[in-house]
Amino acid sequence: MSDPLGDLDTAKLAASSARPQDIVTHRRVLNIALPIVISNATVPILGAVDTGVVGQLGLAAPIGAVGIGAIILSAFYWFFGFLRMGTVGLTAQAAGSDDTAEVAALLTRGLLIGAGAGIALIALQLPMFWAAFQVSPASEEVEGLARSYMTIRIWSAPAAIAMYAITGWLIAQERTRAVLVIQVWMNGLNILLDLWFVLGLGWGVNGVAFATFLAEWSGLILALWFCRAAFAAPDWRNWGQVFARARWVRMIKLNSDILIRSLLLQAMFVSFLFMGSGFGDVTLAANQVLMQFLMITAYGLDGFAFAAEALVGKAMGAKQRAILRRAALLTTAWGFATCVPLTVFFAVFGADLVDLMAKAPEVQDAARIYLPYVLAVPLLGCGAFMLDGIFIGATRSRDMRNMMIVSFAIYVVCAALTVPALGNHGLWVSLLVSFVVRGLTLALRYPALERAAD
């Protein structure tokens, strides 16, 4: 792959005060990105095993209980997903400015937030579960099994949420191989315990829950082991640094902006599915199948977006504008290089993937009608995906929040204008337009991001 900036020569290095270890290369980008891509590939495997194991019980209710229980808990945990993104940007900038005390303090703050949030979820589990089943009602049998499943799994909430912080902390320091090892360990152990508890011991749905509970706590222990160097120095327990008011205010503001941005993004996808349901069960099912293509795209780009977070953050912390630009361009170039084969793959094998995911002929036919929109997702959405990573690394959360508000508003207006006339076609057009708008508006704010690195 060609280098969009060319090699930085000695004069340019001197002019920008860059150190040799600051220089962004293709190898450095790939070393960060590829472990994340591989890690993401393991996620669907666990879900398939969970479903397959309980499916061996020969009953429909356990499958539905595990599915709905996992979705509800994931939604509660997802609320704290901002912790990963905020931790990446702040830690990368601290590392870029050689502030080792703040790097260690950020790890402690993240763990404290994870512990506090997890304990709060445990304490509030009864009203939360009640509210969840009001929104997503299920049969009495499924709800009973799901409650039993969630009552066990909720006790690993502190570990699950703390992992967001540790993952972000490790990514910021380009230690994505550790992230891969943690993910493979957790998923592998979960699968083995699934088989033992459910098929071997006959624990049913509770066996799946206990497997995940143990896997999540063991994953946290392994993650803390990867952070052992930070705990070997005293900075992590420098409580004056850890609880510095200005640091907490910045972290809360950053995470609040990211949370608003993420809620609007989630609202867009949820409304997309809800509006699609108005066109009938077949169209709803077709949209759900095609949304998996979008998830594949996100998984494929995650690695390069994470690389942008880490590299841009370090350059911002070091006040290296030239390095920041190179990091942004190089990671984005790799992102687009990934999107092109993804588009080709969807064009060639898209219909086969639809047939694999949906067995009902009417759903297959409907999905093929809207498949062309999915082909455009990688190329039209790449800018938004990659700029998100760049802005996270630069901790420009206000821009992310504001541009998400703009793109969400345009999505709503576009849907209001096109859906009545074009039906589900208008819905897909609105979604694609929102991707383009988010990418363009963030691109317009990029020069200000660069100026902040001076």
KOLLOKE-483523 format. One record per residue (C-alpha): residue number from 1; residue in one letter; x, y, z. Coordinates in Angstrom, 3 decimals, always signed. Example, Ala and Ser with C-alpha at 12.3 -4.5 7.8 and 13.67 -1.06 7.14 Angstrom:
2
seq  type  X  Y  Z
1  A  +12.300  -4.500  +7.800
2  S  +13.670  -1.060  +7.140
***
This chain:
454
seq  type  X  Y  Z
1  M  +0.000  +0.000  +0.000
2  S  +1.390  +3.455  -0.901
3  D  +2.226  +5.906  +1.850
4  P  +0.050  +9.031  +1.447
5  L  +2.570  +11.249  +3.179
6  G  +5.841  +9.656  +2.195
7  D  +8.680  +9.135  +4.629
8  L  +9.340  +11.887  +7.119
9  D  +12.925  +12.987  +6.622
10  T  +15.304  +14.176  +9.298
11  A  +14.589  +17.849  +8.665
12  K  +10.864  +17.395  +9.041
13  L  +11.413  +15.365  +12.194
14  A  +13.495  +18.134  +13.664
15  A  +10.973  +20.786  +12.649
16  S  +8.159  +18.944  +14.329
17  S  +10.269  +17.901  +17.369
18  A  +9.214  +14.315  +16.680
19  R  +11.068  +11.439  +18.245
20  P  +11.760  +8.310  +16.178
21  Q  +9.323  +6.315  +18.334
22  D  +6.569  +8.830  +17.468
23  I  +6.637  +8.124  +13.745
24  V  +3.546  +6.370  +12.396
25  T  +4.235  +3.564  +9.930
26  H  +2.071  +1.032  +8.122
27  R  +3.499  -1.707  +10.325
28  R  +2.611  +0.220  +13.460
29  V  -0.972  +0.737  +12.280
30  L  -1.354  -2.950  +11.432
31  N  +0.186  -4.051  +14.730
32  I  -2.585  -2.169  +16.511
33  A  -5.430  -2.981  +14.140
34  L  -5.091  -6.658  +13.272
35  P  -5.398  -8.062  +16.820
36  I  -8.655  -6.092  +17.210
37  V  -10.024  -7.438  +13.924
38  I  -9.180  -11.001  +15.003
39  S  -10.648  -10.356  +18.454
40  N  -13.901  -9.127  +16.929
41  A  -14.139  -12.290  +14.836
42  T  -14.416  -14.360  +18.024
43  V  -17.489  -12.500  +19.307
44  P  -20.144  -14.088  +17.035
45  I  -18.721  -17.545  +17.774
46  L  -19.603  -17.256  +21.465
47  G  -23.169  -16.215  +20.691
48  A  -23.572  -19.128  +18.323
49  V  -22.250  -21.603  +20.927
50  D  -24.539  -20.198  +23.643
51  T  -27.516  -20.671  +21.356
52  G  -26.361  -24.065  +20.110
53  V  -25.740  -25.465  +23.596
54  V  -29.146  -24.526  +24.984
55  G  -30.636  -25.666  +21.693
56  Q  -29.523  -29.192  +22.560
57  L  -32.098  -29.186  +25.363
58  G  -34.765  -29.622  +22.697
59  L  -36.975  -26.762  +23.956
60  A  -37.683  -23.316  +22.528
61  A  -37.997  -21.464  +25.862
62  P  -34.328  -21.812  +26.957
63  I  -33.117  -20.460  +23.611
64  G  -35.404  -17.447  +23.887
65  A  -34.472  -16.897  +27.541
66  V  -30.721  -16.832  +26.884
67  G  -31.250  -14.578  +23.868
68  I  -33.444  -11.999  +25.566
69  G  -31.463  -12.130  +28.821
70  A  -28.193  -11.488  +27.015
71  I  -29.708  -8.618  +25.016
72  I  -31.098  -6.919  +28.126
73  L  -27.823  -7.173  +30.052
74  S  -25.832  -6.043  +27.013
75  A  -28.071  -2.980  +26.785
76  F  -27.398  -2.104  +30.443
77  Y  -23.660  -2.657  +30.042
78  W  -23.582  -0.784  +26.724
79  F  -24.709  +2.343  +28.580
80  F  -21.211  +2.442  +30.080
81  G  -19.455  +1.847  +26.758
82  F  -18.356  +5.484  +26.795
83  L  -15.794  +4.424  +29.397
84  R  -13.693  +2.636  +26.777
85  M  -13.718  +5.513  +24.294
86  G  -13.042  +8.189  +26.881
87  T  -10.247  +6.181  +28.481
88  V  -8.499  +5.647  +25.138
89  G  -8.298  +9.333  +24.284
90  L  -7.253  +10.529  +27.732
91  T  -4.685  +7.762  +28.253
92  A  -3.176  +8.138  +24.784
93  Q  -2.746  +11.870  +25.302
94  A  -1.198  +11.350  +28.734
95  A  +1.179  +8.786  +27.235
96  G  +2.008  +11.142  +24.367
97  S  +2.956  +13.870  +26.819
98  D  +5.004  +11.394  +28.924
99  D  +2.721  +11.927  +31.929
100  T  +3.163  +8.465  +33.436
101  A  +1.455  +9.484  +36.686
102  E  -1.729  +10.398  +34.831
103  V  -1.589  +7.208  +32.749
104  A  -1.601  +5.168  +35.959
105  A  -4.257  +7.377  +37.578
106  L  -6.557  +6.894  +34.582
107  L  -6.411  +3.140  +35.069
108  T  -7.435  +3.530  +38.709
109  R  -10.245  +5.958  +37.828
110  G  -11.573  +3.558  +35.221
111  L  -11.548  +0.660  +37.663
112  L  -13.323  +2.759  +40.295
113  I  -16.027  +3.764  +37.813
114  G  -16.408  +0.157  +36.690
115  A  -16.741  -1.078  +40.264
116  G  -19.187  +1.666  +41.206
117  A  -21.345  +1.204  +38.121
118  G  -21.364  -2.576  +38.510
119  I  -22.392  -2.385  +42.165
120  A  -25.167  +0.063  +41.219
121  L  -26.522  -2.350  +38.603
122  I  -26.497  -5.192  +41.124
123  A  -28.366  -3.035  +43.654
124  L  -30.937  -1.901  +41.082
125  Q  -31.415  -5.213  +39.316
126  L  -35.047  -5.799  +40.348
127  P  -36.497  -2.524  +38.994
128  M  -34.229  -2.714  +35.936
129  F  -35.346  -6.229  +35.045
130  W  -38.985  -5.275  +35.626
131  A  -38.656  -2.256  +33.301
132  A  -36.872  -4.327  +30.661
133  F  -39.698  -6.865  +30.493
134  Q  -42.267  -4.065  +30.276
135  V  -40.511  -2.889  +27.141
136  S  -39.836  -6.396  +25.777
137  P  -42.566  -8.687  +27.126
138  A  -42.071  -12.448  +26.835
139  S  -44.036  -15.558  +27.745
140  E  -44.179  -16.461  +31.426
141  E  -41.808  -19.401  +30.925
142  V  -39.261  -17.436  +28.909
143  E  -39.370  -14.494  +31.304
144  G  -38.844  -16.766  +34.301
145  L  -35.837  -18.459  +32.740
146  A  -34.418  -15.130  +31.550
147  R  -34.737  -13.627  +35.027
148  S  -32.870  -16.595  +36.479
149  Y  -30.152  -16.169  +33.833
150  M  -29.795  -12.421  +34.463
151  T  -29.866  -12.775  +38.255
152  I  -26.707  -14.885  +38.007
153  R  -24.924  -12.871  +35.348
154  I  -25.553  -9.469  +36.925
155  W  -23.016  -10.325  +39.641
156  S  -20.233  -10.000  +37.092
157  A  -21.330  -6.456  +36.150
158  P  -18.365  -4.810  +37.947
159  A  -15.970  -6.987  +35.949
160  A  -17.765  -6.443  +32.637
161  I  -17.868  -2.650  +33.003
162  A  -14.326  -2.373  +34.379
163  M  -13.176  -4.240  +31.267
164  Y  -14.302  -1.265  +29.153
165  A  -11.806  +0.911  +31.007
166  I  -8.968  -1.613  +30.894
167  T  -9.539  -2.305  +27.200
168  G  -9.374  +1.410  +26.416
169  W  -6.293  +1.808  +28.599
170  L  -4.490  -1.019  +26.805
171  I  -5.509  +0.166  +23.325
172  A  -4.221  +3.662  +24.114
173  Q  -0.795  +2.137  +24.714
174  E  -1.009  +0.071  +21.507
175  R  -1.243  -3.179  +23.483
176  T  -3.976  -4.691  +21.352
177  R  -2.358  -8.135  +21.423
178  A  -3.157  -8.199  +25.138
179  V  -6.747  -7.271  +24.278
180  L  -6.844  -10.174  +21.816
181  V  -5.484  -12.639  +24.399
182  I  -8.068  -11.475  +26.963
183  Q  -10.926  -11.806  +24.477
184  V  -9.846  -15.254  +23.291
185  W  -9.388  -16.410  +26.892
186  M  -12.812  -15.174  +27.977
187  N  -14.651  -16.566  +24.975
188  G  -12.744  -19.855  +25.015
189  L  -13.350  -20.415  +28.724
190  N  -16.988  -19.421  +28.304
191  I  -17.467  -21.998  +25.554
192  L  -15.794  -24.794  +27.542
193  L  -17.844  -24.010  +30.651
194  D  -21.005  -23.834  +28.520
195  L  -20.416  -27.369  +27.328
196  W  -19.560  -28.651  +30.807
197  F  -22.307  -26.919  +32.782
198  V  -25.146  -27.382  +30.278
199  L  -24.415  -30.653  +28.518
200  G  -22.287  -32.302  +31.195
201  L  -23.964  -31.225  +34.435
202  G  -27.412  -30.487  +33.049
203  W  -27.688  -26.992  +34.558
204  G  -29.626  -25.623  +31.582
205  V  -29.998  -21.851  +31.246
206  N  -28.324  -21.293  +34.622
207  G  -25.278  -23.159  +33.317
208  V  -24.888  -20.646  +30.479
209  A  -25.166  -17.797  +32.992
210  F  -22.594  -19.280  +35.373
211  A  -20.220  -19.864  +32.448
212  T  -20.377  -16.202  +31.441
213  F  -20.116  -15.047  +35.072
214  L  -16.894  -17.012  +35.607
215  A  -15.472  -16.054  +32.210
216  E  -16.007  -12.326  +32.843
217  W  -14.371  -12.357  +36.280
218  S  -11.473  -14.471  +35.009
219  G  -11.095  -12.041  +32.091
220  L  -10.810  -9.140  +34.526
221  I  -8.138  -10.983  +36.539
222  L  -6.162  -11.658  +33.364
223  A  -6.563  -8.035  +32.267
224  L  -5.264  -6.801  +35.628
225  W  -2.267  -9.095  +35.196
226  F  -1.529  -7.406  +31.881
227  C  -1.604  -4.094  +33.788
228  R  +0.805  -5.338  +36.477
229  A  +3.563  -2.911  +35.496
230  A  +1.289  +0.005  +36.379
231  F  +0.526  -1.522  +39.769
232  A  +4.229  -2.060  +40.467
233  A  +4.738  +1.718  +40.673
234  P  +3.063  +3.910  +43.308
235  D  +1.327  +6.297  +40.884
236  W  -1.833  +4.207  +40.558
237  R  -2.613  +4.804  +44.236
238  N  -1.563  +8.450  +44.351
239  W  -4.998  +9.496  +45.596
240  G  -4.308  +13.200  +45.160
241  Q  -3.741  +12.550  +41.452
242  V  -6.505  +9.973  +41.130
243  F  -9.150  +12.221  +42.694
244  A  -7.920  +15.523  +41.264
245  R  -11.086  +17.541  +40.663
246  A  -10.029  +19.004  +37.313
247  R  -9.198  +15.531  +35.963
248  W  -12.590  +14.161  +37.010
249  V  -14.424  +17.152  +35.530
250  R  -12.670  +16.646  +32.209
251  M  -13.349  +12.903  +32.250
252  I  -17.031  +13.379  +33.126
253  K  -17.530  +16.033  +30.448
254  L  -15.793  +13.909  +27.826
255  N  -17.772  +10.807  +28.702
256  S  -21.050  +12.751  +28.864
257  D  -20.567  +14.010  +25.309
258  I  -19.697  +10.515  +24.091
259  L  -22.746  +9.087  +25.881
260  I  -25.077  +11.582  +24.181
261  R  -23.494  +10.796  +20.830
262  S  -23.848  +7.048  +21.413
263  L  -27.471  +7.340  +22.577
264  L  -28.395  +9.248  +19.425
265  L  -26.614  +6.675  +17.264
266  Q  -28.444  +3.861  +19.043
267  A  -31.741  +5.744  +18.702
268  M  -31.140  +5.942  +14.976
269  F  -30.661  +2.193  +14.622
270  V  -33.584  +1.355  +16.927
271  S  -35.902  +3.736  +15.074
272  F  -34.738  +2.214  +11.800
273  L  -35.897  -1.219  +12.968
274  F  -39.098  +0.119  +14.527
275  M  -40.087  +2.027  +11.376
276  G  -39.219  -1.030  +9.315
277  S  -41.621  -3.078  +11.426
278  G  -44.420  -0.852  +10.115
279  F  -43.946  -2.437  +6.697
280  G  -44.714  -5.931  +8.004
281  D  -42.905  -8.867  +9.552
282  V  -41.175  -9.857  +6.322
283  T  -39.625  -6.426  +5.768
284  L  -38.657  -6.214  +9.440
285  A  -36.899  -9.581  +9.205
286  A  -35.164  -8.577  +5.966
287  N  -33.882  -5.349  +7.541
288  Q  -32.629  -7.266  +10.561
289  V  -30.728  -9.672  +8.323
290  L  -29.192  -6.841  +6.302
291  M  -28.167  -4.976  +9.449
292  Q  -25.746  -7.825  +10.086
293  F  -23.792  -6.634  +7.034
294  L  -23.411  -3.288  +8.759
295  M  -22.116  -5.059  +11.867
296  I  -19.579  -6.945  +9.738
297  T  -18.404  -3.607  +8.337
298  A  -18.074  -2.145  +11.837
299  Y  -16.100  -5.161  +13.050
300  G  -13.790  -4.890  +10.044
301  L  -13.134  -1.176  +10.595
302  D  -12.879  -1.286  +14.381
303  G  -9.211  -2.209  +14.336
304  F  -8.208  +0.778  +12.216
305  A  -10.511  +3.145  +14.127
306  F  -8.884  +1.950  +17.358
307  A  -5.467  +2.513  +15.806
308  A  -6.542  +6.068  +14.999
309  E  -7.673  +6.568  +18.597
310  A  -4.318  +5.512  +20.007
311  L  -2.024  +7.179  +17.476
312  V  -3.931  +10.450  +17.173
313  G  -4.238  +10.629  +20.946
314  K  -0.498  +10.229  +21.461
315  A  +0.269  +12.819  +18.786
316  M  -2.207  +15.228  +20.363
317  G  -0.647  +14.707  +23.799
318  A  +2.840  +15.305  +22.373
319  K  +1.619  +18.360  +20.404
320  Q  +2.904  +16.844  +17.176
321  R  +0.672  +18.198  +14.420
322  A  +2.554  +16.535  +11.571
323  I  +2.445  +13.153  +13.321
324  L  -1.251  +13.601  +14.076
325  R  -2.022  +14.257  +10.417
326  R  +0.017  +11.267  +9.345
327  A  -1.775  +9.040  +11.860
328  A  -5.171  +10.274  +10.658
329  L  -4.329  +9.773  +6.988
330  L  -2.617  +6.418  +7.356
331  T  -5.318  +4.815  +9.498
332  T  -8.069  +6.207  +7.250
333  A  -6.277  +4.924  +4.163
334  W  -6.232  +1.442  +5.678
335  G  -9.882  +1.834  +6.599
336  F  -10.849  +2.576  +3.009
337  A  -8.564  -0.227  +1.818
338  T  -10.633  -2.555  +4.000
339  C  -13.954  -1.181  +2.763
340  V  -13.289  -1.838  -0.905
341  P  -12.905  -5.640  -0.584
342  L  -15.835  -5.656  +1.857
343  T  -18.010  -4.032  -0.799
344  V  -16.833  -6.540  -3.385
345  F  -17.460  -9.402  -0.936
346  F  -21.000  -8.205  -0.258
347  A  -21.641  -7.828  -3.994
348  V  -20.441  -11.347  -4.783
349  F  -21.622  -13.283  -1.737
350  G  -24.337  -11.039  -0.322
351  A  -27.220  -13.141  -1.626
352  D  -25.601  -16.315  -0.283
353  L  -25.166  -14.712  +3.139
354  V  -28.822  -13.698  +3.122
355  D  -29.853  -17.285  +2.347
356  L  -27.596  -18.535  +5.155
357  M  -29.069  -16.177  +7.748
358  A  -32.728  -16.449  +6.697
359  K  -34.424  -19.654  +5.614
360  A  -37.875  -18.193  +4.861
361  P  -38.138  -17.648  +1.073
362  E  -40.179  -14.458  +1.458
363  V  -37.534  -12.945  +3.746
364  Q  -34.780  -13.933  +1.331
365  D  -36.632  -12.267  -1.555
366  A  -37.251  -9.085  +0.439
367  A  -33.631  -8.876  +1.605
368  R  -32.384  -9.169  -1.982
369  I  -34.489  -6.159  -2.960
370  Y  -32.692  -3.943  -0.427
371  L  -29.266  -5.598  -0.730
372  P  -27.888  -2.831  -3.022
373  Y  -28.122  -0.356  -0.151
374  V  -25.913  -2.599  +1.961
375  L  -23.280  -2.637  -0.775
376  A  -22.905  +1.117  -0.283
377  V  -22.515  +0.918  +3.516
378  P  -18.731  +0.260  +3.677
379  L  -17.760  +3.073  +1.301
380  L  -20.320  +5.650  +2.445
381  G  -19.879  +4.857  +6.125
382  C  -16.092  +4.558  +6.238
383  G  -15.518  +8.288  +6.694
384  A  -17.818  +8.449  +9.710
385  F  -16.305  +5.316  +11.283
386  M  -12.713  +6.484  +10.893
387  L  -13.325  +10.098  +11.885
388  D  -14.996  +8.843  +15.041
389  G  -11.723  +7.157  +15.941
390  I  -9.699  +10.256  +15.106
391  F  -11.937  +12.537  +17.189
392  I  -11.990  +10.080  +20.115
393  G  -8.192  +10.046  +20.183
394  A  -8.125  +13.834  +20.110
395  T  -10.829  +13.917  +22.844
396  R  -12.885  +16.276  +20.671
397  S  -16.067  +14.914  +22.179
398  R  -18.038  +18.136  +21.798
399  D  -17.573  +18.006  +18.023
400  M  -18.592  +14.332  +18.002
401  R  -21.715  +15.125  +20.001
402  N  -22.712  +18.133  +17.895
403  M  -22.118  +16.468  +14.536
404  M  -24.118  +13.449  +15.717
405  I  -26.990  +15.783  +16.609
406  V  -26.828  +17.284  +13.115
407  S  -26.715  +13.903  +11.355
408  F  -29.533  +12.528  +13.541
409  A  -31.705  +15.556  +12.752
410  I  -31.070  +15.158  +9.026
411  Y  -31.848  +11.424  +9.310
412  V  -35.211  +12.258  +10.918
413  V  -36.048  +14.886  +8.279
414  C  -34.944  +12.613  +5.441
415  A  -37.033  +9.731  +6.798
416  A  -40.067  +11.991  +7.211
417  L  -39.756  +13.076  +3.570
418  T  -38.843  +9.793  +1.878
419  V  -40.470  +6.975  +3.873
420  P  -44.090  +7.964  +3.072
421  A  -43.268  +8.011  -0.634
422  L  -40.635  +5.276  -0.956
423  G  -41.409  +2.998  +1.989
424  N  -38.495  +0.863  +3.149
425  H  -36.335  +2.221  +0.322
426  G  -36.676  +5.659  +1.909
427  L  -35.650  +4.240  +5.254
428  W  -32.419  +2.826  +3.857
429  V  -31.705  +6.049  +1.958
430  S  -32.144  +8.020  +5.192
431  L  -29.700  +5.776  +7.036
432  L  -27.065  +6.083  +4.321
433  V  -27.535  +9.846  +4.156
434  S  -26.930  +10.055  +7.926
435  F  -23.608  +8.228  +7.499
436  V  -22.482  +10.622  +4.786
437  V  -23.584  +13.697  +6.745
438  R  -21.776  +12.545  +9.885
439  G  -18.597  +11.939  +7.917
440  L  -18.765  +15.276  +6.098
441  T  -19.558  +17.333  +9.191
442  L  -16.737  +15.732  +11.165
443  A  -14.401  +16.325  +8.222
444  L  -15.318  +20.028  +8.348
445  R  -14.282  +20.120  +12.005
446  Y  -10.991  +18.299  +11.364
447  P  -8.893  +21.441  +10.700
448  A  -9.788  +22.756  +14.167
449  L  -8.711  +19.411  +15.607
450  E  -5.306  +19.768  +13.951
451  R  -4.897  +23.329  +15.170
452  A  -5.453  +22.131  +18.731
453  A  -2.282  +20.044  +18.428
454  D  -0.057  +23.102  +18.019
***
